């Protein structure tokens, strides 16, 4: 069974690589990170892209603009449902 992690990101370049390393180190098997960049104005997007390409992580990057964290989480849940239409 595939596991998903929804990661809303808004200007957190100071901790993002540590968070990604923690997630990556705890992954075993078939997993996917759904990253939602919420109007970042720092280098979070570059850090995320570099980490994904360097570590061969299965991740989807989505873009939203200045919305609340809960909206990002709901969007991530909708993406999971779209990827798995036959599962409840």
N, CA, C and O atoms as a GROMACS GRO file, in nm:
protein
  352
    1UNK      N    1   0.083  -0.118   0.000
    1UNK     CA    2   0.000   0.000   0.000
    1UNK      C    3   0.087   0.124   0.000
    1UNK      O    4   0.184   0.134   0.076
    2UNK      N    5   0.054   0.217  -0.084
    2UNK     CA    6   0.131   0.340  -0.097
    2UNK      C    7   0.095   0.436   0.016
    2UNK      O    8  -0.022   0.451   0.052
    3UNK      N    9   0.196   0.500   0.071
    3UNK     CA   10   0.176   0.603   0.173
    3UNK      C   11   0.203   0.740   0.112
    3UNK      O   12   0.287   0.753   0.023
    4UNK      N   13   0.133   0.840   0.162
    4UNK     CA   14   0.149   0.976   0.112
    4UNK      C   15   0.178   1.070   0.228
    4UNK      O   16   0.126   1.054   0.338
    5UNK      N   17   0.262   1.167   0.201
    5UNK     CA   18   0.286   1.276   0.296
    5UNK      C   19   0.254   1.405   0.223
    5UNK      O   20   0.304   1.430   0.113
    6UNK      N   21   0.171   1.487   0.284
    6UNK     CA   22   0.136   1.617   0.228
    6UNK      C   23   0.221   1.720   0.301
    6UNK      O   24   0.218   1.729   0.424
    7UNK      N   25   0.298   1.798   0.225
    7UNK     CA   26   0.391   1.893   0.283
    7UNK      C   27   0.364   2.034   0.231
    7UNK      O   28   0.413   2.071   0.124
    8UNK      N   29   0.287   2.114   0.306
    8UNK     CA   30   0.269   2.255   0.267
    8UNK      C   31   0.399   2.331   0.297
    8UNK      O   32   0.459   2.313   0.402
    9UNK      N   33   0.441   2.414   0.203
    9UNK     CA   34   0.568   2.487   0.219
    9UNK      C   35   0.544   2.635   0.192
    9UNK      O   36   0.495   2.673   0.086
   10UNK      N   37   0.581   2.718   0.289
   10UNK     CA   38   0.574   2.862   0.271
   10UNK      C   39   0.696   2.926   0.337
   10UNK      O   40   0.702   2.937   0.459
   11UNK      N   41   0.790   2.966   0.256
   11UNK     CA   42   0.910   3.039   0.303
   11UNK      C   43   0.976   2.973   0.424
   11UNK      O   44   0.993   3.037   0.528
   12UNK      N   45   1.013   2.847   0.410
   12UNK     CA   46   1.079   2.777   0.519
   12UNK      C   47   1.215   2.722   0.476
   12UNK      O   48   1.252   2.609   0.511
   13UNK      N   49   1.288   2.801   0.400
   13UNK     CA   50   1.418   2.756   0.353
   13UNK      C   51   1.512   2.720   0.468
   13UNK      O   52   1.604   2.639   0.451
   14UNK      N   53   1.490   2.778   0.585
   14UNK     CA   54   1.577   2.754   0.699
   14UNK      C   55   1.566   2.612   0.755
   14UNK      O   56   1.661   2.562   0.815
   15UNK      N   57   1.451   2.546   0.736
   15UNK     CA   58   1.433   2.411   0.791
   15UNK      C   59   1.396   2.306   0.686
   15UNK      O   60   1.390   2.187   0.717
   16UNK      N   61   1.372   2.349   0.563
   16UNK     CA   62   1.316   2.259   0.462
   16UNK      C   63   1.403   2.136   0.435
   16UNK      O   64   1.350   2.025   0.426
   17UNK      N   65   1.531   2.154   0.420
   17UNK     CA   66   1.617   2.038   0.391
   17UNK      C   67   1.616   1.938   0.506
   17UNK      O   68   1.617   1.817   0.483
   18UNK      N   69   1.615   1.987   0.629
   18UNK     CA   70   1.608   1.896   0.745
   18UNK      C   71   1.475   1.819   0.746
   18UNK      O   72   1.473   1.700   0.774
   19UNK      N   73   1.366   1.888   0.715
   19UNK     CA   74   1.235   1.823   0.709
   19UNK      C   75   1.235   1.715   0.601
   19UNK      O   76   1.189   1.603   0.624
   20UNK      N   77   1.285   1.749   0.483
   20UNK     CA   78   1.289   1.653   0.372
   20UNK      C   79   1.378   1.533   0.405
   20UNK      O   80   1.344   1.420   0.372
   21UNK      N   81   1.491   1.558   0.470
   21UNK     CA   82   1.578   1.447   0.512
   21UNK      C   83   1.506   1.357   0.611
   21UNK      O   84   1.516   1.234   0.602
   22UNK      N   85   1.434   1.415   0.706
   22UNK     CA   86   1.360   1.337   0.804
   22UNK      C   87   1.253   1.250   0.738
   22UNK      O   88   1.237   1.133   0.773
   23UNK      N   89   1.180   1.308   0.643
   23UNK     CA   90   1.078   1.233   0.572
   23UNK      C   91   1.143   1.121   0.492
   23UNK      O   92   1.098   1.006   0.495
   24UNK      N   93   1.248   1.154   0.420
   24UNK     CA   94   1.316   1.056   0.335
   24UNK      C   95   1.373   0.940   0.418
   24UNK      O   96   1.364   0.825   0.376
   25UNK      N   97   1.429   0.971   0.533
   25UNK     CA   98   1.488   0.867   0.618
   25UNK      C   99   1.383   0.776   0.680
   25UNK      O  100   1.414   0.663   0.720
   26UNK      N  101   1.259   0.822   0.688
   26UNK     CA  102   1.155   0.739   0.749
   26UNK      C  103   1.073   0.663   0.646
   26UNK      O  104   0.984   0.585   0.682
   27UNK      N  105   1.101   0.685   0.518
   27UNK     CA  106   1.028   0.617   0.412
   27UNK      C  107   1.080   0.476   0.390
   27UNK      O  108   1.201   0.455   0.383
   28UNK      N  109   0.990   0.382   0.378
   28UNK     CA  110   1.023   0.248   0.332
   28UNK      C  111   0.913   0.205   0.238
   28UNK      O  112   0.795   0.225   0.267
   29UNK      N  113   0.949   0.148   0.126
   29UNK     CA  114   0.849   0.098   0.032
   29UNK      C  115   0.797   0.204  -0.064
   29UNK      O  116   0.869   0.296  -0.102
   30UNK      N  117   0.671   0.188  -0.101
   30UNK     CA  118   0.609   0.269  -0.204
   30UNK      C  119   0.544   0.393  -0.142
   30UNK      O  120   0.434   0.384  -0.087
   31UNK      N  121   0.611   0.508  -0.150
   31UNK     CA  122   0.564   0.629  -0.086
   31UNK      C  123   0.575   0.748  -0.180
   31UNK      O  124   0.651   0.746  -0.276
   32UNK      N  125   0.498   0.851  -0.152
   32UNK     CA  126   0.502   0.972  -0.233
   32UNK      C  127   0.482   1.094  -0.143
   32UNK      O  128   0.400   1.092  -0.051
   33UNK      N  129   0.559   1.199  -0.172
   33UNK     CA  130   0.543   1.327  -0.103
   33UNK      C  131   0.467   1.420  -0.196
   33UNK      O  132   0.503   1.436  -0.313
   34UNK      N  133   0.363   1.481  -0.145
   34UNK     CA  134   0.290   1.582  -0.220
   34UNK      C  135   0.328   1.716  -0.160
   34UNK      O  136   0.285   1.752  -0.051
   35UNK      N  137   0.411   1.791  -0.233
   35UNK     CA  138   0.462   1.920  -0.187
   35UNK      C  139   0.376   2.031  -0.246
   35UNK      O  140   0.351   2.035  -0.367
   36UNK      N  141   0.331   2.120  -0.160
   36UNK     CA  142   0.249   2.231  -0.206
   36UNK      C  143   0.320   2.360  -0.170
   36UNK      O  144   0.327   2.398  -0.053
   37UNK      N  145   0.372   2.427  -0.272
   37UNK     CA  146   0.440   2.554  -0.254
   37UNK      C  147   0.336   2.666  -0.254
   37UNK      O  148   0.265   2.686  -0.352
   38UNK      N  149   0.329   2.736  -0.144
   38UNK     CA  150   0.225   2.835  -0.121
   38UNK      C  151   0.280   2.978  -0.136
   38UNK      O  152   0.294   3.050  -0.037
   39UNK      N  153   0.310   3.016  -0.259
   39UNK     CA  154   0.355   3.153  -0.285
   39UNK      C  155   0.489   3.187  -0.223
   39UNK      O  156   0.511   3.301  -0.181
   40UNK      N  157   0.581   3.091  -0.218
   40UNK     CA  158   0.712   3.113  -0.158
   40UNK      C  159   0.788   3.224  -0.229
   40UNK      O  160   0.787   3.234  -0.352
   41UNK      N  161   0.854   3.307  -0.148
   41UNK     CA  162   0.938   3.413  -0.205
   41UNK      C  163   1.085   3.392  -0.169
   41UNK      O  164   1.170   3.474  -0.204
   42UNK      N  165   1.115   3.282  -0.100
   42UNK     CA  166   1.254   3.250  -0.067
   42UNK      C  167   1.303   3.139  -0.160
   42UNK      O  168   1.246   3.120  -0.267
   43UNK      N  169   1.406   3.068  -0.121
   43UNK     CA  170   1.462   2.964  -0.208
   43UNK      C  171   1.404   2.825  -0.179
   43UNK      O  172   1.467   2.725  -0.213
   44UNK      N  173   1.289   2.816  -0.117
   44UNK     CA  174   1.228   2.687  -0.084
   44UNK      C  175   1.209   2.600  -0.208
   44UNK      O  176   1.236   2.480  -0.204
   45UNK      N  177   1.164   2.658  -0.318
   45UNK     CA  178   1.141   2.580  -0.440
   45UNK      C  179   1.271   2.521  -0.492
   45UNK      O  180   1.274   2.404  -0.531
   46UNK      N  181   1.379   2.598  -0.493
   46UNK     CA  182   1.509   2.547  -0.538
   46UNK      C  183   1.558   2.434  -0.447
   46UNK      O  184   1.608   2.332  -0.496
   47UNK      N  185   1.545   2.452  -0.317
   47UNK     CA  186   1.587   2.349  -0.222
   47UNK      C  187   1.508   2.221  -0.246
   47UNK      O  188   1.564   2.112  -0.246
   48UNK      N  189   1.378   2.235  -0.266
   48UNK     CA  190   1.291   2.120  -0.290
   48UNK      C  191   1.330   2.048  -0.419
   48UNK      O  192   1.345   1.926  -0.420
   49UNK      N  193   1.345   2.122  -0.528
   49UNK     CA  194   1.382   2.061  -0.657
   49UNK      C  195   1.518   1.992  -0.650
   49UNK      O  196   1.533   1.882  -0.702
   50UNK      N  197   1.615   2.054  -0.585
   50UNK     CA  198   1.748   1.993  -0.571
   50UNK      C  199   1.740   1.865  -0.489
   50UNK      O  200   1.804   1.765  -0.523
   51UNK      N  201   1.664   1.866  -0.381
   51UNK     CA  202   1.652   1.748  -0.295
   51UNK      C  203   1.587   1.633  -0.370
   51UNK      O  204   1.634   1.519  -0.362
   52UNK      N  205   1.480   1.662  -0.442
   52UNK     CA  206   1.409   1.558  -0.516
   52UNK      C  207   1.499   1.495  -0.622
   52UNK      O  208   1.504   1.373  -0.634
   53UNK      N  209   1.569   1.578  -0.698
   53UNK     CA  210   1.654   1.523  -0.804
   53UNK      C  211   1.775   1.448  -0.748
   53UNK      O  212   1.818   1.348  -0.805
   54UNK      N  213   1.830   1.496  -0.638
   54UNK     CA  214   1.948   1.433  -0.579
   54UNK      C  215   1.914   1.301  -0.511
   54UNK      O  216   1.994   1.208  -0.512
   55UNK      N  217   1.797   1.292  -0.452
   55UNK     CA  218   1.760   1.174  -0.372
   55UNK      C  219   1.661   1.081  -0.441
   55UNK      O  220   1.620   0.981  -0.383
   56UNK      N  221   1.622   1.114  -0.563
   56UNK     CA  222   1.529   1.029  -0.639
   56UNK      C  223   1.402   0.999  -0.559
   56UNK      O  224   1.357   0.885  -0.552
   57UNK      N  225   1.346   1.102  -0.501
   57UNK     CA  226   1.223   1.090  -0.422
   57UNK      C  227   1.103   1.101  -0.515
   57UNK      O  228   1.102   1.183  -0.606
   58UNK      N  229   1.002   1.017  -0.492
   58UNK     CA  230   0.877   1.028  -0.567
   58UNK      C  231   0.796   1.142  -0.506
   58UNK      O  232   0.738   1.128  -0.398
   59UNK      N  233   0.794   1.253  -0.574
   59UNK     CA  234   0.727   1.372  -0.520
   59UNK      C  235   0.654   1.445  -0.631
   59UNK      O  236   0.699   1.451  -0.745
   60UNK      N  237   0.541   1.500  -0.594
   60UNK     CA  238   0.467   1.587  -0.684
   60UNK      C  239   0.474   1.727  -0.628
   60UNK      O  240   0.455   1.747  -0.508
   61UNK      N  241   0.500   1.824  -0.713
   61UNK     CA  242   0.505   1.964  -0.669
   61UNK      C  243   0.384   2.036  -0.726
   61UNK      O  244   0.358   2.032  -0.846
   62UNK      N  245   0.312   2.100  -0.637
   62UNK     CA  246   0.193   2.176  -0.675
   62UNK      C  247   0.210   2.319  -0.626
   62UNK      O  248   0.280   2.345  -0.528
   63UNK      N  249   0.145   2.411  -0.695
   63UNK     CA  250   0.160   2.553  -0.663
   63UNK      C  251   0.025   2.613  -0.626
   63UNK      O  252  -0.074   2.596  -0.697
   64UNK      N  253   0.023   2.684  -0.515
   64UNK     CA  254  -0.092   2.762  -0.475
   64UNK      C  255  -0.038   2.900  -0.439
   64UNK      O  256   0.083   2.916  -0.420
   65UNK      N  257  -0.125   2.997  -0.430
   65UNK     CA  258  -0.076   3.132  -0.404
   65UNK      C  259  -0.141   3.191  -0.281
   65UNK      O  260  -0.259   3.226  -0.282
   66UNK      N  261  -0.062   3.203  -0.175
   66UNK     CA  262  -0.103   3.271  -0.053
   66UNK      C  263  -0.237   3.224   0.002
   66UNK      O  264  -0.331   3.303   0.016
   67UNK      N  265  -0.245   3.095   0.033
   67UNK     CA  266  -0.364   3.040   0.095
   67UNK      C  267  -0.326   2.985   0.233
   67UNK      O  268  -0.208   2.973   0.264
   68UNK      N  269  -0.423   2.954   0.311
   68UNK     CA  270  -0.400   2.902   0.446
   68UNK      C  271  -0.348   2.758   0.438
   68UNK      O  272  -0.375   2.686   0.342
   69UNK      N  273  -0.273   2.718   0.540
   69UNK     CA  274  -0.215   2.583   0.545
   69UNK      C  275  -0.322   2.474   0.533
   69UNK      O  276  -0.299   2.372   0.468
   70UNK      N  277  -0.437   2.494   0.595
   70UNK     CA  278  -0.545   2.396   0.588
   70UNK      C  279  -0.593   2.379   0.444
   70UNK      O  280  -0.625   2.268   0.402
   71UNK      N  281  -0.598   2.487   0.368
   71UNK     CA  282  -0.637   2.480   0.227
   71UNK      C  283  -0.535   2.395   0.150
   71UNK      O  284  -0.574   2.316   0.064
   72UNK      N  285  -0.408   2.411   0.180
   72UNK     CA  286  -0.304   2.329   0.116
   72UNK      C  287  -0.322   2.181   0.150
   72UNK      O  288  -0.309   2.096   0.063
   73UNK      N  289  -0.351   2.152   0.276
   73UNK     CA  290  -0.371   2.012   0.316
   73UNK      C  291  -0.493   1.952   0.246
   73UNK      O  292  -0.487   1.839   0.198
   74UNK      N  293  -0.601   2.027   0.239
   74UNK     CA  294  -0.721   1.979   0.169
   74UNK      C  295  -0.691   1.956   0.021
   74UNK      O  296  -0.738   1.858  -0.037
   75UNK      N  297  -0.614   2.045  -0.040
   75UNK     CA  298  -0.575   2.028  -0.180
   75UNK      C  299  -0.493   1.900  -0.197
   75UNK      O  300  -0.515   1.825  -0.292
   76UNK      N  301  -0.400   1.876  -0.105
   76UNK     CA  302  -0.319   1.754  -0.111
   76UNK      C  303  -0.404   1.630  -0.100
   76UNK      O  304  -0.380   1.532  -0.170
   77UNK      N  305  -0.504   1.632  -0.012
   77UNK     CA  306  -0.595   1.517   0.001
   77UNK      C  307  -0.674   1.495  -0.127
   77UNK      O  308  -0.697   1.381  -0.167
   78UNK      N  309  -0.716   1.603  -0.191
   78UNK     CA  310  -0.786   1.589  -0.319
   78UNK      C  311  -0.695   1.528  -0.425
   78UNK      O  312  -0.741   1.447  -0.505
   79UNK      N  313  -0.567   1.565  -0.426
   79UNK     CA  314  -0.473   1.509  -0.522
   79UNK      C  315  -0.457   1.358  -0.500
   79UNK      O  316  -0.451   1.281  -0.596
   80UNK      N  317  -0.450   1.317  -0.374
   80UNK     CA  318  -0.438   1.174  -0.343
   80UNK      C  319  -0.562   1.100  -0.393
   80UNK      O  320  -0.551   0.992  -0.452
   81UNK      N  321  -0.677   1.157  -0.371
   81UNK     CA  322  -0.801   1.094  -0.416
   81UNK      C  323  -0.804   1.083  -0.569
   81UNK      O  324  -0.850   0.982  -0.623
   82UNK      N  325  -0.756   1.186  -0.638
   82UNK     CA  326  -0.752   1.182  -0.785
   82UNK      C  327  -0.654   1.075  -0.836
   82UNK      O  328  -0.678   1.014  -0.940
   83UNK      N  329  -0.545   1.052  -0.762
   83UNK     CA  330  -0.446   0.951  -0.801
   83UNK      C  331  -0.496   0.809  -0.774
   83UNK      O  332  -0.446   0.714  -0.833
   84UNK      N  333  -0.595   0.796  -0.687
   84UNK     CA  334  -0.645   0.665  -0.644
   84UNK      C  335  -0.797   0.663  -0.647
   84UNK      O  336  -0.860   0.651  -0.542
   85UNK      N  337  -0.856   0.676  -0.766
   85UNK     CA  338  -1.002   0.689  -0.772
   85UNK      C  339  -1.081   0.568  -0.724
   85UNK      O  340  -1.198   0.581  -0.690
   86UNK      N  341  -1.020   0.450  -0.722
   86UNK     CA  342  -1.094   0.330  -0.682
   86UNK      C  343  -1.084   0.302  -0.532
   86UNK      O  344  -1.156   0.216  -0.481
   87UNK      N  345  -0.996   0.374  -0.461
   87UNK     CA  346  -0.982   0.355  -0.318
   87UNK      C  347  -1.069   0.455  -0.244
   87UNK      O  348  -1.093   0.565  -0.294
   88UNK      N  349  -1.118   0.419  -0.126
   88UNK     CA  350  -1.200   0.510  -0.046
   88UNK      C  351  -1.116   0.595   0.043
   88UNK      O  352  -1.169   0.678   0.117
   0.00000   0.00000   0.00000
